[in-house]
């Protein structure tokens, strides 16, 4: 089921989205330290856990372990979908490796290239994590998905290609028929972009940028970059920085 309740409340904890991670486990761990998740909180990673960065294995393991601290509802990104497809089809494996999969495989085994034809060196627990990733998460007031959406279609009828592959670089879609605020990743820029009805929090962690988390109920935003700088923006826009 991809609808989660209850919606954010002070008693029931925060609902926080995390943008595209792309194998950058150090940034993910520092971001989690900034957020300080509690058992009543809900964390929604928006997908693209693998490829490009140095330790996709560590990213997935960290998200699995995060599930022991709070509720975690991971969303499937296009790179994660490619990894799942690569397990079943040799042509899909070639595409996966071309799009950064070699870095992912190397994070599991130094000689992964030699055994890459069946991906048997990847733990079952990591395949289980990818297989349980959702196409979207919907709450009372918000929708979270990896890439994009059809504004005129209910979420349970959305095409997979829109949810995981379509960018919003040039122009975001119209407001969703539900009237809910939509939080997405996938379309990398150096800063968070807010169009009123859509927020994109992919701040280019896979391209030497930042990794960002956002709580839509309060407007609170956290980000870290590879230079170990941390910043927190409050809902009022006030920014604090730590190193």
matplotlib code that plots the C-alpha trace (Angstrom):
import matplotlib.pyplot as plt

x = [0.0, 1.4, -0.8, 0.5, -1.3, -1.4, -0.4, 2.3, 1.5, 3.5, 2.6, 3.1, 6.4, 7.8, 7.5, 10.8, 11.9, 15.5, 16.7, 18.7, 21.7, 23.6, 26.0, 27.2, 26.9, 29.0, 26.7, 23.7, 25.0, 25.9, 22.4, 20.8, 22.9, 21.5, 17.9, 18.2, 15.3, 13.1, 11.0, 7.8, 9.3, 8.8, 11.6, 10.9, 14.0, 13.0, 15.1, 18.3, 20.3, 22.8, 25.3, 27.7, 28.9, 31.5, 29.4, 25.9, 26.2, 26.7, 23.8, 21.3, 22.7, 22.4, 18.8, 18.0, 19.5, 17.6, 14.4, 15.4, 15.3, 12.1, 9.6, 11.2, 9.2, 11.7, 10.7, 12.1, 14.2, 15.1, 18.7, 17.3, 14.9, 17.9, 19.7, 16.6, 16.3, 20.1, 19.6, 17.2, 18.5, 22.1, 21.2, 19.7, 23.0, 25.0, 22.9, 23.1, 26.9, 27.0, 25.0, 27.2, 26.5, 30.2, 30.7, 27.8, 29.0, 32.5, 31.1, 29.9, 33.1, 36.5, 36.4, 32.7, 33.4, 34.5, 31.2, 28.9, 26.9, 24.6, 25.1, 25.1, 27.5, 24.8, 23.1, 19.5, 18.6, 19.6, 17.5, 14.6, 15.1, 14.9, 12.0, 9.9, 10.6, 7.3, 6.4, 5.1, 3.9, 0.8, -0.4, -3.3, -1.6, 1.5, 2.6, 6.2, 7.6, 10.9, 10.6, 7.3, 3.5, 0.5, -1.5, -4.8, -4.4, -4.8, -1.5, -2.5, -2.9, 0.3, 2.6, 5.8, 7.9, 6.5, 7.1, 10.7, 12.2, 10.6, 12.4, 10.9, 13.9, 12.2, 8.7, 7.0, 3.6, 0.4, -0.9, -2.0, -5.8, -5.7, -4.5, -1.7, 1.9, 4.2, 7.8, 10.1, 13.8, 15.5, 16.0, 19.3, 20.1, 22.3, 19.4, 15.9, 13.3, 9.7, 6.9, 4.2, 2.6, 5.8, 9.1, 12.3, 14.9, 17.5, 20.4, 22.9, 24.5, 25.4, 27.2, 29.4, 26.5, 24.5, 22.3, 19.1, 16.2, 12.9, 10.0, 7.0, 4.8, 7.2, 9.4, 12.5, 15.4, 18.7, 21.6, 25.2, 27.9, 31.1, 33.2, 31.5, 29.5, 26.1, 23.2, 19.7, 17.0, 14.0, 10.5, 11.0, 14.0, 16.6, 19.8, 22.4, 25.7, 28.1, 31.3]
y = [0.0, 3.4, 5.7, 6.3, 7.7, 9.5, 12.9, 14.9, 16.1, 17.1, 14.0, 11.6, 12.8, 14.4, 13.3, 14.1, 13.5, 12.9, 13.6, 11.6, 10.0, 8.3, 6.2, 9.0, 7.2, 9.7, 12.5, 10.4, 9.5, 13.1, 14.2, 11.6, 13.0, 16.4, 15.3, 13.1, 10.8, 9.6, 6.4, 8.4, 10.1, 9.0, 9.2, 9.0, 8.7, 9.7, 7.1, 6.8, 5.2, 3.7, 4.7, 7.5, 7.7, 5.5, 3.4, 2.4, -0.7, 1.5, 3.7, 0.8, -0.8, 2.6, 3.0, -0.6, 0.2, 3.5, 1.5, 0.4, 4.1, 5.3, 4.5, 4.4, 4.3, 4.2, 5.2, 3.5, 5.7, 5.1, 4.0, 1.6, 0.2, -0.3, -2.3, -4.6, -5.1, -5.9, -8.9, -10.5, -9.4, -9.2, -6.2, -4.4, -5.2, -3.5, -0.4, -0.3, -0.5, 2.2, 4.5, 4.2, 0.6, -0.3, 2.0, 0.3, -3.2, -2.3, -1.1, -4.7, -6.5, -5.4, -8.1, -7.5, -7.0, -10.7, -12.0, -9.3, -11.6, -12.8, -10.2, -13.1, -11.2, -8.6, -9.6, -10.8, -8.1, -5.4, -6.9, -7.1, -3.4, -2.5, -4.8, -3.2, 0.4, 2.1, 4.1, 6.9, 7.7, 9.7, 11.3, 13.5, 16.7, 15.6, 13.3, 12.0, 10.4, 10.2, 12.2, 13.5, 12.9, 13.4, 16.2, 14.9, 11.3, 9.8, 8.5, 4.8, 5.2, 7.0, 5.7, 4.3, 6.2, 9.5, 8.6, 7.5, 8.8, 12.2, 15.3, 18.7, 20.7, 23.0, 23.3, 21.4, 19.8, 21.6, 21.1, 17.6, 16.9, 16.0, 19.6, 18.1, 19.5, 17.1, 16.5, 15.0, 14.5, 13.3, 16.7, 17.8, 21.4, 23.1, 24.3, 23.3, 24.5, 25.4, 26.2, 26.4, 23.0, 21.1, 21.0, 19.4, 18.4, 16.8, 19.1, 17.2, 15.0, 12.7, 15.6, 17.0, 19.0, 18.6, 16.0, 17.6, 16.6, 18.5, 18.5, 20.0, 20.5, 23.0, 24.1, 22.9, 21.9, 20.3, 19.8, 18.6, 18.6, 16.6, 19.3, 18.3, 21.6, 21.4, 23.8, 23.9, 26.3, 26.9, 27.3, 31.1, 30.9, 31.6, 29.7, 28.3, 26.7, 24.4, 22.7]
z = [0.0, -1.0, 1.1, 4.6, 7.6, 9.9, 8.4, 10.2, 13.7, 16.7, 18.6, 15.8, 14.5, 11.4, 7.8, 6.0, 2.4, 1.3, -2.2, -4.6, -2.8, -5.7, -3.6, -1.3, 2.0, 4.0, 3.0, 3.9, 7.3, 8.1, 6.9, 9.2, 12.1, 11.3, 11.2, 14.3, 13.4, 16.3, 16.4, 15.7, 12.6, 9.0, 6.5, 2.7, 0.6, -3.0, -4.8, -6.8, -4.0, -6.4, -9.2, -9.7, -6.0, -4.3, -2.0, -3.1, -1.0, 2.1, 1.2, 1.0, 4.2, 6.0, 4.9, 6.0, 9.4, 9.6, 9.6, 13.1, 14.3, 12.6, 9.9, 6.4, 3.2, 0.3, -3.2, -6.3, -8.6, -12.2, -11.3, -8.7, -11.3, -13.7, -11.0, -10.5, -14.2, -14.5, -12.3, -14.8, -18.3, -19.7, -21.9, -18.9, -17.1, -19.8, -19.6, -15.8, -15.9, -18.6, -16.4, -13.3, -12.3, -12.4, -9.3, -7.7, -8.3, -7.1, -3.8, -3.2, -4.4, -5.6, -8.4, -9.1, -12.9, -13.0, -11.4, -12.7, -15.0, -12.2, -9.4, -6.9, -4.6, -3.7, -0.4, -0.5, 2.1, -0.4, -3.2, -0.7, 0.1, -3.6, -4.3, -1.5, -2.8, -3.7, -6.8, -4.6, -1.1, -0.5, 2.8, 3.6, 2.3, 0.3, -2.4, -2.7, -5.8, -7.6, -10.8, -12.1, -12.4, -14.6, -13.0, -14.3, -13.1, -9.6, -8.2, -8.4, -12.1, -12.9, -15.7, -14.3, -16.8, -15.5, -11.9, -12.4, -15.7, -16.7, -15.7, -14.7, -15.7, -18.2, -16.8, -13.9, -14.5, -13.5, -9.9, -9.2, -9.3, -5.6, -4.8, -2.7, -2.7, -4.6, -3.5, -6.1, -6.9, -10.2, -11.8, -10.4, -9.6, -7.1, -4.9, -3.9, -6.4, -5.3, -7.8, -5.2, -6.0, -6.6, -4.7, -6.2, -3.7, -5.9, -5.2, -7.4, -4.8, -7.7, -9.4, -6.6, -5.2, -2.0, -0.4, 0.9, 3.2, 3.5, 5.9, 3.9, 7.0, 8.4, 5.5, 7.4, 5.1, 5.9, 3.5, 3.6, 0.9, 0.4, 2.1, 5.4, 5.5, 7.0, 6.7, 8.2, 6.9, 9.1, 7.8, 7.9, 5.6, 8.3, 7.5, 10.0, 9.0, 10.8, 9.8]

ax = plt.figure().add_subplot(projection="3d")
ax.plot(x, y, z, "-o")
ax.set_aspect("equal")
plt.show()
